[in-house]
């Protein structure tokens, strides 16, 4: 192992033990201990880029704790890997997690009005660990779904199901123990082959991508609110792929900040992960012909050589801002900002 790689086991310990402490009563001191002095955190719009423990506390952790005074983490996936950075940077040892922040929603959060009832805020997180501290974080939050729980529709109802997104159906998503010398993940090459298939789209027939080679017939796709959850390749194509490709026919992937696998799981995030032109209507917004980029996170689980589940988050407020629509702006007129 050569720098900047760290021990996977040590990186997991740092994240698993440290992250809950950032939500507790000693969060200020814990942030100073856990984050490097110049730690870079890039979070969903409207938070965006923060640098250093003080900024992370003031603009992310404190607003979250005010909104959910009893907040807790409910983690569904947790694993780690090394990323060599190749073309796009981000080389190092990464830990990823996805799940929900749960708590009683007591104060407004970035304009979203409180419900004074329990609420679930879906999160996706990638952390680059250096010398036992968080050097970089990439975090997406499903604010569109939190607003839905508060009775506010930022987008039209999802084409797919709107539900509390679950963890893996075989309950194997928390990988706490590991050996840095374990065999490579069988999931990552399967994901990369599937992404190669996406690139074979002929602009006419979705079957040209050959997705049946990579997915189980009973696959589950868990998208963000505004798109929703679907089952099977036909559901995935109907609720996500067809509308997406009609809106962004020239989409190009790449610029991955991290991509790695462990065991039956793989994860990837890009910043941006997609570049495209908004050439068709998307989630209720007519085509603008504007160039756009997308902040995306994916987690996959493979089973017997085929992809079985895919969890996806997209920073939709950031995407729509590029399309001339500020999804969060109407909230300020409600007196909730």
C-alpha positions in Angstrom: 0.0 0.0 0.0 1.4 3.4 -0.9 0.3 6.9 0.0 -2.2 8.4 0.0 -4.0 5.1 0.8 -4.8 4.3 4.4 -5.9 1.1 6.1 -9.5 0.3 5.2 -10.2 -1.0 8.7 -8.8 2.2 10.3 -10.7 4.4 7.9 -14.0 2.5 8.7 -13.3 2.9 12.4 -12.8 6.6 12.0 -16.1 7.1 10.2 -18.3 4.6 12.0 -17.4 5.9 15.5 -16.9 9.6 14.5 -19.9 10.4 12.4 -22.6 9.9 15.1 -20.6 12.1 17.4 -21.0 15.1 15.0 -24.7 15.0 15.8 -24.4 14.9 19.6 -24.0 17.4 22.4 -20.2 17.5 21.9 -20.3 18.1 18.2 -18.2 21.2 18.2 -15.2 19.6 19.9 -15.7 16.4 18.0 -15.7 18.2 14.6 -12.3 19.8 15.6 -11.0 16.4 16.4 -12.5 14.4 13.4 -12.0 16.9 10.6 -8.7 18.1 9.2 -8.1 21.8 9.5 -8.8 22.4 5.7 -11.4 19.6 5.3 -13.5 20.1 2.2 -17.2 19.3 2.4 -19.3 19.6 -0.7 -23.0 19.2 0.1 -26.3 19.4 -1.8 -27.6 22.8 -2.8 -28.2 25.2 -1.0 -25.3 24.3 1.3 -22.7 23.6 -1.4 -18.9 24.0 -0.6 -17.6 24.4 2.9 -14.0 24.4 4.1 -12.8 23.6 7.6 -14.6 22.5 10.8 -16.0 25.9 11.7 -17.8 26.3 8.3 -19.1 22.7 8.4 -20.5 23.3 11.9 -22.1 26.6 11.1 -23.6 25.9 7.8 -24.4 22.1 7.9 -24.3 20.4 11.3 -25.8 23.1 13.4 -28.8 23.7 11.1 -29.4 20.0 10.9 -29.3 19.7 14.7 -31.6 22.7 15.2 -34.1 21.2 12.8 -33.9 17.7 14.4 -32.9 18.2 18.0 -33.0 14.4 18.6 -31.4 13.5 15.3 -29.9 10.0 14.8 -28.3 8.2 12.0 -30.0 5.2 10.5 -27.4 3.7 8.2 -28.3 1.1 5.6 -25.0 0.7 3.6 -21.5 1.3 4.9 -18.3 0.1 3.3 -14.9 1.4 2.1 -12.3 1.2 -0.7 -9.3 2.7 -2.3 -9.7 5.0 -5.3 -6.6 5.7 -7.5 -7.9 8.9 -8.9 -6.9 8.0 -12.4 -8.2 10.9 -14.5 -10.5 12.8 -12.2 -8.6 13.1 -8.9 -9.8 12.2 -5.4 -7.2 9.5 -5.0 -7.2 8.0 -1.5 -9.1 5.8 0.9 -12.9 6.4 1.0 -15.7 5.3 3.2 -19.3 5.6 2.0 -22.6 5.4 3.7 -26.3 5.9 2.9 -29.4 5.8 4.9 -31.5 8.4 6.8 -31.3 11.0 9.4 -34.3 10.5 11.7 -35.7 12.8 14.2 -38.7 15.0 15.2 -38.7 17.9 12.6 -39.0 20.9 15.0 -37.4 23.9 13.1 -37.2 24.9 9.5 -34.3 23.4 7.5 -33.1 25.4 4.5 -36.6 26.8 4.1 -38.5 23.5 4.5 -41.2 24.0 7.1 -41.2 21.7 10.2 -43.8 19.1 10.7 -43.3 18.7 14.5 -43.5 15.0 13.8 -40.8 12.4 13.0 -39.3 12.8 9.6 -36.7 10.9 7.5 -34.0 12.8 5.6 -32.3 10.5 3.2 -28.6 10.9 2.9 -25.7 9.7 0.8 -22.1 10.3 2.0 -18.6 9.7 0.8 -15.6 10.5 3.1 -11.9 10.6 2.2 -9.9 9.6 5.2 -6.3 10.8 5.8 -4.3 10.1 8.9 -7.4 9.2 10.9 -9.3 12.4 10.0 -11.9 13.4 7.4 -10.1 15.3 4.7 -13.0 15.5 2.3 -16.7 14.8 2.3 -19.3 14.6 -0.5 -22.9 14.6 0.8 -26.3 14.5 -1.0 -29.6 15.0 0.8 -33.1 14.3 -0.6 -34.5 17.6 0.3 -37.3 17.2 -2.2 -38.5 14.2 -0.2 -38.2 16.0 3.1 -40.4 18.8 1.7 -42.9 16.2 0.5 -43.2 14.9 4.1 -43.9 18.5 5.1 -46.7 18.7 2.6 -44.8 20.9 0.1 -44.4 19.6 -3.5 -41.2 21.0 -5.0 -41.6 18.7 -8.1 -44.6 16.8 -9.5 -45.4 13.5 -7.9 -42.9 10.8 -8.7 -43.6 8.5 -11.6 -42.2 5.6 -9.5 -43.2 4.8 -5.9 -42.6 7.3 -3.2 -41.7 5.4 -0.1 -39.2 5.1 2.8 -36.2 3.7 0.9 -35.0 0.5 2.5 -31.6 -1.1 2.9 -30.6 -4.3 1.1 -33.2 -7.0 1.1 -30.7 -9.5 2.5 -29.7 -7.1 5.3 -26.0 -7.3 4.5 -25.2 -3.6 3.9 -23.0 -2.8 7.0 -19.5 -4.0 6.3 -17.6 -3.1 9.5 -14.9 -5.7 9.4 -12.5 -6.0 6.5 -9.1 -7.2 5.5 -7.1 -4.9 3.2 -5.9 -8.0 1.4 -9.3 -9.5 0.6 -10.2 -10.5 -2.9 -11.5 -7.7 -5.2 -15.2 -6.9 -5.2 -17.1 -8.9 -7.8 -19.6 -6.0 -7.9 -17.3 -3.2 -9.2 -16.4 -4.9 -12.6 -20.1 -5.8 -13.1 -21.0 -2.1 -12.5 -18.4 -0.9 -14.9 -19.6 -3.4 -17.6 -23.1 -2.2 -17.1 -22.1 1.5 -17.4 -20.3 0.5 -20.7 -23.7 -0.9 -21.8 -25.3 2.5 -21.1 -22.8 4.0 -23.4 -24.0 1.8 -26.3 -27.4 3.5 -26.5 -28.3 4.1 -30.2 -30.6 7.0 -29.5 -33.6 5.0 -30.6 -34.1 1.7 -28.7 -33.4 1.2 -25.0 -32.7 -2.5 -25.8 -29.5 -1.4 -27.5 -27.9 -1.0 -24.1 -28.4 -4.7 -23.3 -29.3 -4.1 -19.6 -30.7 -7.7 -19.3 -27.1 -8.9 -19.3 -26.4 -7.1 -16.0 -29.6 -6.9 -13.9 -31.7 -9.5 -12.2 -35.3 -9.7 -13.4 -36.5 -8.7 -9.9 -34.0 -5.8 -9.5 -34.9 -2.8 -7.4 -34.0 0.8 -8.3 -34.3 3.4 -5.5 -34.3 6.9 -7.0 -34.7 10.3 -5.3 -38.1 11.8 -4.7 -39.3 13.3 -8.0 -38.3 10.0 -9.8 -39.2 7.4 -7.2 -38.6 3.6 -6.8 -39.1 1.0 -9.4 -38.9 -2.8 -9.8 -37.6 -4.8 -12.8 -35.8 -3.4 -15.9 -39.2 -2.4 -17.4 -40.0 -0.3 -14.4 -36.5 1.2 -14.3 -36.8 2.1 -18.0 -40.4 3.5 -17.7 -39.9 5.6 -14.6 -36.3 6.7 -15.1 -34.4 5.9 -18.3 -37.0 6.9 -20.8 -37.8 10.4 -19.3 -34.1 11.0 -18.5 -32.8 10.1 -22.0 -35.6 12.2 -23.6 -34.6 15.2 -21.5 -30.8 14.7 -21.8 -30.1 12.8 -25.0 -26.5 13.8 -25.2 -25.6 12.9 -21.6 -21.9 12.1 -20.9 -20.7 10.4 -17.8 -17.4 10.7 -16.0 -15.5 13.0 -13.6 -15.8 10.5 -10.8 -14.6 11.7 -7.4 -14.6 8.1 -6.1 -15.6 4.7 -7.3 -14.8 1.5 -5.5 -16.3 -1.8 -4.3 -16.2 -4.1 -1.3 -17.7 -7.6 -1.1 -21.1 -7.6 -3.0 -21.3 -3.8 -3.1 -19.9 -1.0 -5.1 -20.3 2.8 -5.0 -19.6 5.8 -7.1 -19.9 9.5 -7.0 -19.2 12.2 -9.5 -19.0 16.0 -9.1 -20.4 16.3 -11.6 -21.1 12.8 -12.7 -23.1 13.8 -15.8 -22.8 16.6 -18.4 -25.7 17.1 -20.8 -28.0 19.5 -22.6 -31.5 20.0 -21.3 -33.1 19.2 -24.6 -36.5 17.8 -23.5 -39.0 18.2 -20.7 -37.9 16.8 -17.3 -40.0 16.4 -14.2 -42.4 19.1 -15.2 -39.9 21.6 -16.6 -39.9 22.3 -20.3 -36.6 22.1 -22.3 -34.3 25.0 -22.0 -31.4 23.9 -24.3 -29.1 24.9 -21.5 -25.9 22.9 -20.6 -26.2 21.2 -17.2 -24.2 19.1 -14.8 -25.4 16.6 -12.3 -24.1 15.7 -8.8 -24.9 12.0 -8.5 -24.3 9.1 -6.1 -24.9 5.4 -6.7 -24.6 2.3 -4.6 -25.1 -1.2 -6.1 -25.5 -4.7 -4.7 -24.8 -7.8 -6.8 -26.2 -11.3 -6.3 -25.0 -14.3 -8.2 -23.3 -12.3 -10.9 -26.1 -9.9 -11.6 -27.0 -6.5 -10.1 -29.9 -6.8 -7.7 -30.3 -3.4 -6.2 -29.3 0.2 -6.9 -29.6 3.2 -4.6 -29.4 6.6 -6.4 -29.3 10.2 -5.2 -29.2 13.2 -7.5 -28.9 16.8 -6.3 -32.2 17.9 -8.0 -32.3 21.4 -6.5 -28.8 22.0 -8.0 -29.8 20.5 -11.4 -33.0 22.6 -11.6 -31.2 25.8 -10.7 -29.2 25.3 -13.9 -32.5 24.9 -15.8 -33.7 28.3 -14.5 -35.9 26.9 -11.7 -35.1 27.5 -8.0 -37.0 24.7 -6.3 -36.3 26.1 -2.8 -37.3 29.7 -3.6 -41.1 29.3 -3.2 -40.4 28.1 0.4 -39.1 31.5 1.4 -42.5 33.0 0.6 -44.1 30.7 3.2 -42.2 32.5 6.0 -40.1 29.4 6.7 -36.7 30.5 5.6 
